[in-house]
Amino acid sequence: MAAVRLADGRYLVTPLGMPPPPQGRFGEMVAWLALIAAGTTAATAFAISRLTRPLSLIEEALDSVSGTGDLPHLEETGTTEVRAAARTINRLSDQLRAALETRMRIVAAAAHDLRTPMTRMRLRAEFIEDDEEREKWLHDLEEVDRIADSAIRLVREEVRPDMKVEMSLDRLAREVVQDLVSMSLPAEVGRMEPVPVLGHELALKRAVRNLAINAATHGRKARLSVFVEGGTAVLEVKDEGPGIPEHLLPRVFEPFFRIDPARQPSGPASGAGLGMAIAKEIVERQGGSLSIFNATTRGLVQIIRLPLLDARASLRKSA
C-alpha cells in the first residue's frame, strides 16, 4: 500500500502490486546455491572427521584400558592419520608391557634371592643363647619371609593367565568364613543371596580372604555378605573396629602400607602390608572394583563389585 497527502489535506491511498519473482534463472540459481551449500557441508564434515578420527581412536583406546593398565592392540588400517595414531598407540602398549614385565621379573628375582641369606640368618639366630633376643631375631626373619612371599604372590597375580569359570560368590564367601574360623579368627556369615559370577575362583578367594583377615584382625570381627545391587554382584566385608582415618583411606591399596606398624599382629594372620594391594589387583583382573570406606556408625566396610553372571543365560548355554 502507498499513501500520498494531497494539497487539500486528504490522502490518496493506492495498492502497489509487487512484480512476480523471475522465473527460470532464479530457481536455477537457488538450486545451484543449495547444491554448493550441501557439497561444502559434506566436504567440511569429511575433513573434520578425517582430522578428528585419530583423536577419537586415542579416546577409544584409553577408555578400553583394562584394570591392569594394558592398552588394546589396534588394527593399523584406514587413512594415513588413523594408521599413524594406531601405530603410536601399539608402540606405547608394547613399551608399557615390556616395562611391566621387567618390573615383575626384578621383584620376583629380588624376593627369590632373599631366601638364601634369610636361611643363613635363621640358622645363625638359632644359636643365639639369649632366649628373648633369639625370639626377636626369628620374629623379624619371619616378617621378612612374609614380605618376600607377598611380593612373589603379587607378581604372580599380575601375570596369571588362568581362564575364568562360572562360580557362586556366596559359596566362596561361606568358605572364606569357614577358613577364618578354623584359624581361630572371629568371622560370621551375614546376608547371603545366590549370586553367580565369572572369574578366577582361587585368585578371587585369596582376595576375599585377605579382606576378611584384615577385618578379623584389626576390626574385631569379619562379617561377610553377598547380594545383588544395581545389577552388580556385591561382596561386602564389614567389621566392628575403629575404622581408618579419612586422610589415610586413599593409601590403603599402596604396597607395604600399614596404618600403624606397631599394632601389626603376629602369627599366621599377620601380613606384610601387601594384602590390600594383592586383593585390588585380583579384583580388577576380574573386571571388578574394590572400594573401602568407614561405616556411618562404627567399623570399616570393604566392598567388591563384580559383573553379574546371568544365571538364566548360563543355563541356556549349558543346555
N, C-alpha and C positions, 0 to 999 in steps of 0.2 A: 504494500500500500504506500501511496505518496500523498502528502498534504501540502497545498500551496496557499498562502494567505493573499487574498485579493485586496484591491485598493479600498473597497468599502468595508473591510474588516471581516468579510466572510472567508471561509476556507473551501478550497476545491480539493476534494479527496477523490483519488482515482486508483484503481488496482493496477499493479505493474506485473506483467507476465514475464517469468523467467525463461530464458531460452533453454531448450532441451539439451541434455549433455550430448556431446559429439558422439556419433555412432562409429563403429569400426575401429578406428585408431585408438580411441580412449580405452575401450575394452581390451584391445590388444596390449596396450601399454600396462594396464593393470595386471594382466596375466603374466607378462614378462617380469614385472616387478615382484609378483608373488613367487614366480619360479626362481628368480635370483635370490630372494629372501630365503626360500626353502633350501636352495643349494648352499648358500652361505651358512645357514644354521647347521646343516648336516656336516659341512666341512669343518666348522668350528667345533662341533661336538666330537667329530672323529679325531681332530687334533688334540683336544683336551683329553679325550680317553687315551690316546696314544702316549701323551705326556705323563698322565697320572697313573697309568697302569703299573709301572714299576713301584710307585708308592703303595698302590693297593696290594701288590704282591708282597711287599715287605710287611704291610699291616696284617695280611692273612697269615704269613709265616710266624710273626710274633704272637698272634692270637692262638696259634696251634702249638705253641711251645709246650712240651709235656712237663709234668711235675718234676722231672729230673733235670730239666734245663736243656733237653735235646731239641734241636731245630729240625723240622722235617726236611727231607730231601725233595727238591723241586725239579720238575722237568724243565730242561733248558731248551724250550721251544717258544715259537712266537716271533714277535718283532725283535729288532736289534736291541731296543731298550729293555724289553722284558727278558731276553736271554742274558743280557749283561747283569740285570738285577738278580736273576735266579742263580747265575754263576757265582756272584758275590756272596749270596746267602749260603749256597752249598759249601763254598770255601770256608766261610766263617763257621759253619756247622762242623766241618772236618777238623778245624783248628780247636774248637771248643771240646770236641770229643777226644782229640789227642791229648789236650791239656788235662782233661778229667782222668783219662786212663793213666797218664803219667803220675798224677797226684795219688791215685789209688794204689799204684804199684809202690810208690815211695812209702805211703802209710803202711801198707801190708808188709813191706820188707823191713821197715823200722820196727814194727811191732813184733815181727818174727825174730829179728836179730836180738831183741831184748831178752829172749828166752835163755840164751846161753849164759850171759853174765848174771841173770837173775838166779839161775840154777846154782851157779858157783856161790853167789852171795847167800842163798838159802842154806847151802851146806856149811858155809862158814858160820852162819848165825846159829846153827845147831850146837856149835862148840862154845858158844858164849856161856860162861859159868853163871853169871847173874841171871836169875830166872826172869826178873822184871825186864831187864834190858833185852834178853833174848825174845821175850814176847813182843816187845815193841818193834824189834827188827823184823820178826816174822809177820807181824800185822802190816807193816809198811810194804813188805815184799808182796804180800797178798793183794794189797791195793794196787801196786804197780802191775801185777799179773792181771787183775781185773781190767785195768785201763787198756793193756795190750789186747786182751780178748775182745773188749768192746770195740776197739779200733778195727780189729780184723772183721768183726761181725758187721760193722758199719760199711766197710768196703765191700763185703760180700753182698750186702743188701743192694748196693748201688749197681752191681754188675749181675745180679741174679737174673737168669733168663727163664725162670720157671713159667710154665703155662698156667693160665688161670682156670679154675674149676668152679663149678657151682657148689655152694656151701650154705649152711644155715648159720647166720650170725648169732642167733640166740643160743644155739647149741655150743658154739665156740665160747660165748661168754660164760655159760654154765661150767664148761670145762676149765676155764681160767679160774673161776671161783673155787672149784674143787682143788686145783693145783695150789692156790694160796692157802687154803685150809690145811692141806697136807703139809705145808711149810710152817704151820702154826701162826699164820698171819690172819688178822681179822678181815673177813670178806663175806659178803652176802649177796644173794640174788634179789634184784628189785623188780621193776616192771619188765615183763618178758612177753614179746609178741613174736610169732613166727615170721622171720624176715630172711628171705633168700637173697644172696648176693653172689657176685662172680669175682673171684680173687685168688691169691696165693694163700692157701689156708695156713701153712706152717709159719710163713712170714707174718701174716696178719695176727695170728695167735701170739707170736712173740711181741708184736707191738702192743696188743691189748694187755698182755701180762706185764710189760714194762709200766704201763699207765696204772694198772691195778696195784702193783708193788709200790709205786710211788705213793698212791693213796693210802695203802695199808700201813706203810712205814712212817710217813710224815703226816698223814691225816687221820690217824687212829683207826679208821675202818674204811674199806673199799666197798662201795655198793654199785653193782653193775646192772644197767637197764638197757634193753633193746626194744626199739619201736620204730614206727614209720612216721615221718613228719615232712609235710610238703612234698610228697613223692620221693623222699630220700630215706635211705636206711640210716638209722642213728644208733650208735652205741655210746652210752653215757657212763662215765666213771665219776662217781661223786664220793667225797669223803667228809669227815666231820672235824677237820683240823682248822688251824687259824687262817688258812689261805696263804696267798703270796702278795707281798706289797705291790701295788698297782704299777709302780715305776719299774719293777723287775719282770713283770709279765712278758714284755716283748723279748726278753733274753732267755726264756726258759728252754728254747729249742737250740740254743747255741751249744756246740760240743764242749764237754767238760765244764759246763756252767753248773755251779751249786749255789743255792741261796745262802746257806751257812755251812761251810765245810766242817766246822767244829761239831755240828749236830749230826754229821753223817753217821748212820748206824753201821754196826759191824755185823758180820755173819753172812749167810747165803743170800740175803735180800739186799745187801749193800751193793752200791753201784759205783761207777767211775765218772758219772756226770754225762754219760752218752745215751742213757735210756730214752730220753725225750727226743734227742736228735735221731736216733735209730727209728723210733716209732713214727716220727714225722716222715722220714724217708720212705718207710714201708707203706704208710697210708697213701702218700702222694703217688707212689708207684701203682697203687690200686686204682688210681683215678679219683681218690677221695681227698678229704681235707681233715686236718686236726686243729682244733681250737681249744683254748683254755681260758677260764675266767673265774673270778671269785663269785660264789653264790651270794644272793642278796641277804641271806640270814647268816649262815656260817658254812665254812668249808670251801673246797675247790671243786670245780666242775671241769672235766676233760671230755670233749665230745669228738667222736669220729663220725664223719659223714661219708657215706659211700653210695654209688649209684645203685638203685634198687633193681634187682632182677625180677622181671615179670614172671611169676610162677606159672601163670596160665600159658604164656608163650613157651616157657620151658617144657611144660607138659605136652604141648602140641608138637614141639620139636622132637621130644623123645618118642612120641607116638608115631 
